[in-house]
Amino acid sequence: MSVPQGEFELMRCPPAPSLQAWDAADEMLLRHLDEICILRRDSRVLIVNDGFGALAVALADHRVYAWNDSLLAQHARALNLRANGIEDTGLEYNRDAAFPAAPADVILLKIPKSLALLEQQLYALRERMLPDTRLLAAGMARHIHRSTLDLFEQIIGPTLTTRAVRKARLVLPERDFSLTQGQGPGPGSYTLVLDRDYRIRSHAGLFSRDRLDRGSRMLIEHLPTGDAPLRIVDLGCGSGVVGIAAAALNPRAQLLFSDESYLAVDCARINFEDAFGRARQARFTVDDCLREEADASADLVLVNPPFHQQHSVGDAVAWEMFRQSRRVLETGGGLVIVGNRHLAYHAKLKKLFGNAEVLGSDSKFVVLRASKTL
Ligand SMILES: C[S@@+](CC[C@H](N)C(=O)[O-])C[C@H]1O[C@@H](n2cnc3c(N)ncnc32)[C@H](O)[C@@H]1O
């Protein structure tokens, strides 16, 4: 990436050699920042939703706090700082879902795909804006709609947008301090009906926030049921709905909920406690595809894999999830997944496990089980 702040080598995490680790919106934001000369060396810069660390890398010689919901984005940033020989001593970042409490001088916001998440973040950022704080937002033009700009106007104040350059636009709001009303959208919610009703709440920005996804429903319909003390992993847990169903159907099972999203793991924890109270324990980890879990430490892994990373589509994460699942499974244990038929997960599982059984299917989805044999 070549910008006024320097030239940087940037890569994605997980590596995807055919995909770029920054976009025209990052470049535009950094050029604009250079043109308006508002950054001093000791400026406190809050960077929100920096895809693979492009902004943090370019601005590393300021006091940066980088907030990102994605552990993979944080890994990418660390990797890219190292790859460019940059010390990250001035860099702070989140270790949970909470926003930093301190105000900032400059806030750089990459506009997220989810409008509900944007709304929540704008309310949180408004609290961190002092009279001199500048908020500069950017995104690809195709993700910026009238409704996006309305949110800036309603929550922050009068908002200008630039014309699109290489399909990216800046969104430049000015803080109107008379705007003090309102709060972020509450959690979405729906009811999972099993032996009783389970209320599943979901933070803004999480997968299938207001209703049970059709694929997740099919996965739940094919979960094993019984009294065995199984060690069950809900991998890519999102709001935790699949693991909560598995816990309800297997009263003696121990559950691990794992996701690379801080908001997801937070939400799964809240939903699990709501469902079973504090008496039933489970483990909750923010992790990249179970990398931190020991070999042969689970009997059953359940996955509804993602097929998007940020705005791009691919199956690299699903593949890694299957590989790591095989590693953490005990011999005789099983991986049960749901996926779109066209994604051909059957072939992948067969290649990795040597077997793949169809447990159920409809016109769109297929539920598969692969068993770990010796
Ligand atoms: C299709 S959603 C499924 C969510 C939930 N299990 C459900 O069925 O509603 C996929 C989930 O995988 C998570 N994810 C994506 N990449 C991941 C990774 N590298 N490691 C762990 N989880 C990941 C996403 O954050 C998302 O919550």
The ligand as an SDF file (V2000), in Angstrom:
LIG
                    3D

 27 29  0  0  0  0  0  0  0  0999 V2000
  -22.4120  -18.8740    9.7570 C   0  0  0  0  0  0  0  0  0  0  0  0
  -21.9670  -18.1860   11.3320 S   0  0  0  0  0  0  0  0  0  0  0  0
  -22.6760  -19.3890   12.4370 C   0  0  0  0  0  0  0  0  0  0  0  0
  -23.0230  -18.8340   13.7800 C   0  0  0  0  0  0  0  0  0  0  0  0
  -23.7880  -19.7900   14.7060 C   0  0  0  0  0  0  0  0  0  0  0  0
  -23.0530  -21.0170   14.9050 N   0  0  0  0  0  0  0  0  0  0  0  0
  -25.1650  -20.0720   14.1550 C   0  0  0  0  0  0  0  0  0  0  0  0
  -25.3700  -21.1660   13.6420 O   0  0  0  0  0  0  0  0  0  0  0  0
  -26.0370  -19.1790   14.2510 O   0  0  0  0  0  0  0  0  0  0  0  0
  -20.2270  -18.5010   11.3720 C   0  0  0  0  0  0  0  0  0  0  0  0
  -19.4970  -18.0280   12.5990 C   0  0  0  0  0  0  0  0  0  0  0  0
  -18.1000  -18.3670   12.4330 O   0  0  0  0  0  0  0  0  0  0  0  0
  -17.3290  -17.3620   13.0440 C   0  0  0  0  0  0  0  0  0  0  0  0
  -15.9430  -17.3990   12.5190 N   0  0  0  0  0  0  0  0  0  0  0  0
  -15.4860  -16.8750   11.3690 C   0  0  0  0  0  0  0  0  0  0  0  0
  -14.1680  -17.1110   11.2450 N   0  0  0  0  0  0  0  0  0  0  0  0
  -13.7790  -17.8100   12.3300 C   0  0  0  0  0  0  0  0  0  0  0  0
  -12.5380  -18.3320   12.7820 C   0  0  0  0  0  0  0  0  0  0  0  0
  -11.4330  -18.1860   12.0560 N   0  0  0  0  0  0  0  0  0  0  0  0
  -12.4900  -18.9790   13.9620 N   0  0  0  0  0  0  0  0  0  0  0  0
  -13.6210  -19.1150   14.7110 C   0  0  0  0  0  0  0  0  0  0  0  0
  -14.8340  -18.6330   14.3390 N   0  0  0  0  0  0  0  0  0  0  0  0
  -14.9180  -17.9960   13.1600 C   0  0  0  0  0  0  0  0  0  0  0  0
  -18.0890  -16.0800   12.7130 C   0  0  0  0  0  0  0  0  0  0  0  0
  -17.7200  -15.0310   13.5930 O   0  0  0  0  0  0  0  0  0  0  0  0
  -19.5470  -16.5400   12.8660 C   0  0  0  0  0  0  0  0  0  0  0  0
  -20.0110  -16.3040   14.1750 O   0  0  0  0  0  0  0  0  0  0  0  0
  1  2  1  0
  2  3  1  0
  2 10  1  0
  3  4  1  0
  4  5  1  0
  5  6  1  0
  5  7  1  0
  7  8  2  0
  7  9  1  0
 10 11  1  0
 11 12  1  0
 11 26  1  0
 12 13  1  0
 13 14  1  0
 13 24  1  0
 14 15  1  0
 14 23  1  0
 15 16  2  0
 16 17  1  0
 17 18  1  0
 17 23  2  0
 18 19  1  0
 18 20  2  0
 20 21  1  0
 21 22  2  0
 22 23  1  0
 24 25  1  0
 24 26  1  0
 26 27  1  0
M  CHG  2   2   1   9  -1
M  END
$$$$
